[in-house]
Amino acid sequence: MKRIMFLLMAVAVMFFSMPNGACEAKDVWVEHWTQENVDVYVMDETIEYEENLDGKFFRVSTKEVRNGKVQGLVKWKFVKVGQEMWRYETSKMSGDNMTVVSPGNKVFDFCMKRIGWNYRTEDFWCY
């Protein structure tokens, strides 16, 4: 009987000592694209970033939602080499060309704030 009580107490202690503040992934609304009639949500748990001697880059996935239904997932990659402008490509783009990031890109802005990196805008570009 003592063994059963000890076993029950041990299980109870293990159960209640487990962290219950579960880390929750969030999809964060960042923008509505009127032309495509979609809301763009950043999947914040997908943000991956790196900084090295060559520059900085980060990746993130977004959801495009229309009328409450997910229309698709889009993967973004943002890159900055040296003193050049930030550039990006998405999984919806074809080809090997990267597009220069313009001020007002809400996906870029959200991720930069989340990572804690600063950038500046000059003319029509982000540096």
PyMOL commands that place a pseudoatom at each C-alpha (Angstrom):
pseudoatom trace, name=CA, resn=MET, resi=1, chain=A, elem=C, hetatm=0, pos=[0.000, 0.000, 0.000]
pseudoatom trace, name=CA, resn=LYS, resi=2, chain=A, elem=C, hetatm=0, pos=[2.874, 2.351, 0.789]
pseudoatom trace, name=CA, resn=ARG, resi=3, chain=A, elem=C, hetatm=0, pos=[4.382, 1.664, -2.623]
pseudoatom trace, name=CA, resn=ILE, resi=4, chain=A, elem=C, hetatm=0, pos=[1.130, 2.546, -4.392]
pseudoatom trace, name=CA, resn=MET, resi=5, chain=A, elem=C, hetatm=0, pos=[0.812, 5.781, -2.397]
pseudoatom trace, name=CA, resn=PHE, resi=6, chain=A, elem=C, hetatm=0, pos=[4.447, 6.649, -3.120]
pseudoatom trace, name=CA, resn=LEU, resi=7, chain=A, elem=C, hetatm=0, pos=[3.952, 5.931, -6.827]
pseudoatom trace, name=CA, resn=LEU, resi=8, chain=A, elem=C, hetatm=0, pos=[0.787, 8.072, -6.947]
pseudoatom trace, name=CA, resn=MET, resi=9, chain=A, elem=C, hetatm=0, pos=[2.540, 10.915, -5.136]
pseudoatom trace, name=CA, resn=ALA, resi=10, chain=A, elem=C, hetatm=0, pos=[5.515, 10.701, -7.509]
pseudoatom trace, name=CA, resn=VAL, resi=11, chain=A, elem=C, hetatm=0, pos=[3.225, 10.841, -10.556]
pseudoatom trace, name=CA, resn=ALA, resi=12, chain=A, elem=C, hetatm=0, pos=[1.314, 13.782, -9.057]
pseudoatom trace, name=CA, resn=VAL, resi=13, chain=A, elem=C, hetatm=0, pos=[4.543, 15.685, -8.339]
pseudoatom trace, name=CA, resn=MET, resi=14, chain=A, elem=C, hetatm=0, pos=[5.800, 15.063, -11.886]
pseudoatom trace, name=CA, resn=PHE, resi=15, chain=A, elem=C, hetatm=0, pos=[2.465, 16.154, -13.390]
pseudoatom trace, name=CA, resn=PHE, resi=16, chain=A, elem=C, hetatm=0, pos=[2.220, 19.386, -11.418]
pseudoatom trace, name=CA, resn=SER, resi=17, chain=A, elem=C, hetatm=0, pos=[5.893, 20.290, -11.800]
pseudoatom trace, name=CA, resn=MET, resi=18, chain=A, elem=C, hetatm=0, pos=[5.710, 20.188, -15.609]
pseudoatom trace, name=CA, resn=PRO, resi=19, chain=A, elem=C, hetatm=0, pos=[5.679, 23.648, -17.159]
pseudoatom trace, name=CA, resn=ASN, resi=20, chain=A, elem=C, hetatm=0, pos=[2.136, 24.536, -18.066]
pseudoatom trace, name=CA, resn=GLY, resi=21, chain=A, elem=C, hetatm=0, pos=[2.900, 27.871, -19.716]
pseudoatom trace, name=CA, resn=ALA, resi=22, chain=A, elem=C, hetatm=0, pos=[3.066, 26.211, -23.108]
pseudoatom trace, name=CA, resn=CYS, resi=23, chain=A, elem=C, hetatm=0, pos=[4.852, 28.138, -25.807]
pseudoatom trace, name=CA, resn=GLU, resi=24, chain=A, elem=C, hetatm=0, pos=[2.251, 28.986, -28.392]
pseudoatom trace, name=CA, resn=ALA, resi=25, chain=A, elem=C, hetatm=0, pos=[2.869, 29.704, -32.029]
pseudoatom trace, name=CA, resn=LYS, resi=26, chain=A, elem=C, hetatm=0, pos=[0.983, 32.667, -33.410]
pseudoatom trace, name=CA, resn=ASP, resi=27, chain=A, elem=C, hetatm=0, pos=[-0.151, 33.824, -36.803]
pseudoatom trace, name=CA, resn=VAL, resi=28, chain=A, elem=C, hetatm=0, pos=[0.056, 37.607, -36.708]
pseudoatom trace, name=CA, resn=TRP, resi=29, chain=A, elem=C, hetatm=0, pos=[-1.993, 39.726, -39.112]
pseudoatom trace, name=CA, resn=VAL, resi=30, chain=A, elem=C, hetatm=0, pos=[0.259, 42.290, -40.783]
pseudoatom trace, name=CA, resn=GLU, resi=31, chain=A, elem=C, hetatm=0, pos=[-1.566, 43.626, -43.811]
pseudoatom trace, name=CA, resn=HIS, resi=32, chain=A, elem=C, hetatm=0, pos=[-4.538, 43.488, -46.186]
pseudoatom trace, name=CA, resn=TRP, resi=33, chain=A, elem=C, hetatm=0, pos=[-3.651, 43.398, -49.871]
pseudoatom trace, name=CA, resn=THR, resi=34, chain=A, elem=C, hetatm=0, pos=[-6.588, 45.063, -51.579]
pseudoatom trace, name=CA, resn=GLN, resi=35, chain=A, elem=C, hetatm=0, pos=[-5.639, 44.075, -55.136]
pseudoatom trace, name=CA, resn=GLU, resi=36, chain=A, elem=C, hetatm=0, pos=[-5.601, 40.374, -54.228]
pseudoatom trace, name=CA, resn=ASN, resi=37, chain=A, elem=C, hetatm=0, pos=[-8.272, 40.730, -51.524]
pseudoatom trace, name=CA, resn=VAL, resi=38, chain=A, elem=C, hetatm=0, pos=[-6.203, 38.730, -49.035]
pseudoatom trace, name=CA, resn=ASP, resi=39, chain=A, elem=C, hetatm=0, pos=[-5.100, 39.273, -45.477]
pseudoatom trace, name=CA, resn=VAL, resi=40, chain=A, elem=C, hetatm=0, pos=[-1.470, 38.404, -44.828]
pseudoatom trace, name=CA, resn=TYR, resi=41, chain=A, elem=C, hetatm=0, pos=[-0.529, 36.662, -41.589]
pseudoatom trace, name=CA, resn=VAL, resi=42, chain=A, elem=C, hetatm=0, pos=[3.084, 36.114, -40.523]
pseudoatom trace, name=CA, resn=MET, resi=43, chain=A, elem=C, hetatm=0, pos=[3.657, 32.712, -38.934]
pseudoatom trace, name=CA, resn=ASP, resi=44, chain=A, elem=C, hetatm=0, pos=[6.000, 34.054, -36.274]
pseudoatom trace, name=CA, resn=GLU, resi=45, chain=A, elem=C, hetatm=0, pos=[7.309, 30.642, -35.213]
pseudoatom trace, name=CA, resn=THR, resi=46, chain=A, elem=C, hetatm=0, pos=[8.821, 30.236, -38.693]
pseudoatom trace, name=CA, resn=ILE, resi=47, chain=A, elem=C, hetatm=0, pos=[11.176, 33.230, -38.487]
pseudoatom trace, name=CA, resn=GLU, resi=48, chain=A, elem=C, hetatm=0, pos=[14.767, 32.066, -38.951]
pseudoatom trace, name=CA, resn=TYR, resi=49, chain=A, elem=C, hetatm=0, pos=[17.641, 34.505, -39.178]
pseudoatom trace, name=CA, resn=GLU, resi=50, chain=A, elem=C, hetatm=0, pos=[21.408, 34.689, -39.357]
pseudoatom trace, name=CA, resn=GLU, resi=51, chain=A, elem=C, hetatm=0, pos=[24.043, 37.389, -39.355]
pseudoatom trace, name=CA, resn=ASN, resi=52, chain=A, elem=C, hetatm=0, pos=[27.600, 36.754, -40.492]
pseudoatom trace, name=CA, resn=LEU, resi=53, chain=A, elem=C, hetatm=0, pos=[30.530, 38.588, -42.062]
pseudoatom trace, name=CA, resn=ASP, resi=54, chain=A, elem=C, hetatm=0, pos=[28.859, 38.585, -45.480]
pseudoatom trace, name=CA, resn=GLY, resi=55, chain=A, elem=C, hetatm=0, pos=[25.609, 40.136, -44.303]
pseudoatom trace, name=CA, resn=LYS, resi=56, chain=A, elem=C, hetatm=0, pos=[22.220, 39.239, -42.860]
pseudoatom trace, name=CA, resn=PHE, resi=57, chain=A, elem=C, hetatm=0, pos=[19.311, 37.117, -43.955]
pseudoatom trace, name=CA, resn=PHE, resi=58, chain=A, elem=C, hetatm=0, pos=[16.052, 35.809, -42.625]
pseudoatom trace, name=CA, resn=ARG, resi=59, chain=A, elem=C, hetatm=0, pos=[13.258, 33.522, -43.737]
pseudoatom trace, name=CA, resn=VAL, resi=60, chain=A, elem=C, hetatm=0, pos=[9.610, 33.502, -42.767]
pseudoatom trace, name=CA, resn=SER, resi=61, chain=A, elem=C, hetatm=0, pos=[6.366, 31.882, -43.901]
pseudoatom trace, name=CA, resn=THR, resi=62, chain=A, elem=C, hetatm=0, pos=[3.089, 33.704, -44.299]
pseudoatom trace, name=CA, resn=LYS, resi=63, chain=A, elem=C, hetatm=0, pos=[-0.511, 32.690, -44.824]
pseudoatom trace, name=CA, resn=GLU, resi=64, chain=A, elem=C, hetatm=0, pos=[-2.751, 34.415, -47.322]
pseudoatom trace, name=CA, resn=VAL, resi=65, chain=A, elem=C, hetatm=0, pos=[-6.345, 34.380, -46.085]
pseudoatom trace, name=CA, resn=ARG, resi=66, chain=A, elem=C, hetatm=0, pos=[-9.487, 35.362, -47.999]
pseudoatom trace, name=CA, resn=ASN, resi=67, chain=A, elem=C, hetatm=0, pos=[-12.888, 35.360, -46.304]
pseudoatom trace, name=CA, resn=GLY, resi=68, chain=A, elem=C, hetatm=0, pos=[-11.524, 33.372, -43.375]
pseudoatom trace, name=CA, resn=LYS, resi=69, chain=A, elem=C, hetatm=0, pos=[-10.055, 30.606, -45.552]
pseudoatom trace, name=CA, resn=VAL, resi=70, chain=A, elem=C, hetatm=0, pos=[-6.349, 30.031, -46.110]
pseudoatom trace, name=CA, resn=GLN, resi=71, chain=A, elem=C, hetatm=0, pos=[-5.587, 30.495, -49.800]
pseudoatom trace, name=CA, resn=GLY, resi=72, chain=A, elem=C, hetatm=0, pos=[-1.977, 29.410, -49.506]
pseudoatom trace, name=CA, resn=LEU, resi=73, chain=A, elem=C, hetatm=0, pos=[1.348, 29.596, -47.743]
pseudoatom trace, name=CA, resn=VAL, resi=74, chain=A, elem=C, hetatm=0, pos=[4.114, 31.823, -49.043]
pseudoatom trace, name=CA, resn=LYS, resi=75, chain=A, elem=C, hetatm=0, pos=[7.753, 31.483, -48.015]
pseudoatom trace, name=CA, resn=TRP, resi=76, chain=A, elem=C, hetatm=0, pos=[9.808, 34.683, -47.966]
pseudoatom trace, name=CA, resn=LYS, resi=77, chain=A, elem=C, hetatm=0, pos=[13.587, 35.111, -47.908]
pseudoatom trace, name=CA, resn=PHE, resi=78, chain=A, elem=C, hetatm=0, pos=[15.136, 38.515, -47.178]
pseudoatom trace, name=CA, resn=VAL, resi=79, chain=A, elem=C, hetatm=0, pos=[18.847, 39.148, -47.775]
pseudoatom trace, name=CA, resn=LYS, resi=80, chain=A, elem=C, hetatm=0, pos=[21.225, 42.047, -47.144]
pseudoatom trace, name=CA, resn=VAL, resi=81, chain=A, elem=C, hetatm=0, pos=[24.791, 41.804, -48.387]
pseudoatom trace, name=CA, resn=GLY, resi=82, chain=A, elem=C, hetatm=0, pos=[27.286, 44.385, -47.208]
pseudoatom trace, name=CA, resn=GLN, resi=83, chain=A, elem=C, hetatm=0, pos=[26.039, 47.944, -47.602]
pseudoatom trace, name=CA, resn=GLU, resi=84, chain=A, elem=C, hetatm=0, pos=[23.551, 47.080, -50.329]
pseudoatom trace, name=CA, resn=MET, resi=85, chain=A, elem=C, hetatm=0, pos=[19.783, 47.352, -50.078]
pseudoatom trace, name=CA, resn=TRP, resi=86, chain=A, elem=C, hetatm=0, pos=[17.646, 44.629, -48.558]
pseudoatom trace, name=CA, resn=ARG, resi=87, chain=A, elem=C, hetatm=0, pos=[16.285, 42.251, -51.210]
pseudoatom trace, name=CA, resn=TYR, resi=88, chain=A, elem=C, hetatm=0, pos=[13.702, 39.491, -51.106]
pseudoatom trace, name=CA, resn=GLU, resi=89, chain=A, elem=C, hetatm=0, pos=[12.220, 36.574, -52.988]
pseudoatom trace, name=CA, resn=THR, resi=90, chain=A, elem=C, hetatm=0, pos=[9.091, 34.539, -52.329]
pseudoatom trace, name=CA, resn=SER, resi=91, chain=A, elem=C, hetatm=0, pos=[7.974, 31.044, -53.192]
pseudoatom trace, name=CA, resn=LYS, resi=92, chain=A, elem=C, hetatm=0, pos=[5.447, 32.622, -55.598]
pseudoatom trace, name=CA, resn=MET, resi=93, chain=A, elem=C, hetatm=0, pos=[8.174, 34.310, -57.651]
pseudoatom trace, name=CA, resn=SER, resi=94, chain=A, elem=C, hetatm=0, pos=[9.754, 32.637, -60.634]
pseudoatom trace, name=CA, resn=GLY, resi=95, chain=A, elem=C, hetatm=0, pos=[13.339, 33.094, -61.662]
pseudoatom trace, name=CA, resn=ASP, resi=96, chain=A, elem=C, hetatm=0, pos=[16.560, 33.876, -59.909]
pseudoatom trace, name=CA, resn=ASN, resi=97, chain=A, elem=C, hetatm=0, pos=[16.051, 37.617, -59.452]
pseudoatom trace, name=CA, resn=MET, resi=98, chain=A, elem=C, hetatm=0, pos=[15.493, 39.123, -56.042]
pseudoatom trace, name=CA, resn=THR, resi=99, chain=A, elem=C, hetatm=0, pos=[13.356, 42.234, -55.615]
pseudoatom trace, name=CA, resn=VAL, resi=100, chain=A, elem=C, hetatm=0, pos=[14.505, 45.274, -53.641]
pseudoatom trace, name=CA, resn=VAL, resi=101, chain=A, elem=C, hetatm=0, pos=[12.519, 45.763, -50.416]
pseudoatom trace, name=CA, resn=SER, resi=102, chain=A, elem=C, hetatm=0, pos=[10.460, 48.948, -50.476]
pseudoatom trace, name=CA, resn=PRO, resi=103, chain=A, elem=C, hetatm=0, pos=[9.449, 50.915, -47.398]
pseudoatom trace, name=CA, resn=GLY, resi=104, chain=A, elem=C, hetatm=0, pos=[6.006, 49.810, -46.333]
pseudoatom trace, name=CA, resn=ASN, resi=105, chain=A, elem=C, hetatm=0, pos=[6.617, 46.082, -46.742]
pseudoatom trace, name=CA, resn=LYS, resi=106, chain=A, elem=C, hetatm=0, pos=[4.732, 44.956, -43.633]
pseudoatom trace, name=CA, resn=VAL, resi=107, chain=A, elem=C, hetatm=0, pos=[6.134, 41.416, -43.632]
pseudoatom trace, name=CA, resn=PHE, resi=108, chain=A, elem=C, hetatm=0, pos=[9.685, 42.804, -43.671]
pseudoatom trace, name=CA, resn=ASP, resi=109, chain=A, elem=C, hetatm=0, pos=[8.922, 45.428, -41.027]
pseudoatom trace, name=CA, resn=PHE, resi=110, chain=A, elem=C, hetatm=0, pos=[7.244, 42.942, -38.669]
pseudoatom trace, name=CA, resn=CYS, resi=111, chain=A, elem=C, hetatm=0, pos=[10.111, 40.458, -38.913]
pseudoatom trace, name=CA, resn=MET, resi=112, chain=A, elem=C, hetatm=0, pos=[12.812, 43.100, -38.451]
pseudoatom trace, name=CA, resn=LYS, resi=113, chain=A, elem=C, hetatm=0, pos=[11.101, 44.292, -35.264]
pseudoatom trace, name=CA, resn=ARG, resi=114, chain=A, elem=C, hetatm=0, pos=[10.655, 40.732, -34.008]
pseudoatom trace, name=CA, resn=ILE, resi=115, chain=A, elem=C, hetatm=0, pos=[14.323, 39.907, -34.650]
pseudoatom trace, name=CA, resn=GLY, resi=116, chain=A, elem=C, hetatm=0, pos=[15.461, 43.237, -33.192]
pseudoatom trace, name=CA, resn=TRP, resi=117, chain=A, elem=C, hetatm=0, pos=[17.361, 44.485, -36.230]
pseudoatom trace, name=CA, resn=ASN, resi=118, chain=A, elem=C, hetatm=0, pos=[17.287, 48.116, -37.313]
pseudoatom trace, name=CA, resn=TYR, resi=119, chain=A, elem=C, hetatm=0, pos=[17.058, 49.379, -40.852]
pseudoatom trace, name=CA, resn=ARG, resi=120, chain=A, elem=C, hetatm=0, pos=[16.766, 52.737, -42.511]
pseudoatom trace, name=CA, resn=THR, resi=121, chain=A, elem=C, hetatm=0, pos=[14.843, 53.897, -45.532]
pseudoatom trace, name=CA, resn=GLU, resi=122, chain=A, elem=C, hetatm=0, pos=[16.479, 56.040, -48.138]
pseudoatom trace, name=CA, resn=ASP, resi=123, chain=A, elem=C, hetatm=0, pos=[14.555, 57.205, -51.191]
pseudoatom trace, name=CA, resn=PHE, resi=124, chain=A, elem=C, hetatm=0, pos=[12.491, 54.138, -52.116]
pseudoatom trace, name=CA, resn=TRP, resi=125, chain=A, elem=C, hetatm=0, pos=[14.629, 51.417, -50.548]
pseudoatom trace, name=CA, resn=CYS, resi=126, chain=A, elem=C, hetatm=0, pos=[15.458, 49.824, -47.204]
pseudoatom trace, name=CA, resn=TYR, resi=127, chain=A, elem=C, hetatm=0, pos=[19.073, 49.588, -46.014]
for i in range(1, 127): cmd.bond("trace and resi %d" % i, "trace and resi %d" % (i + 1))
show_as sticks, trace
zoom trace
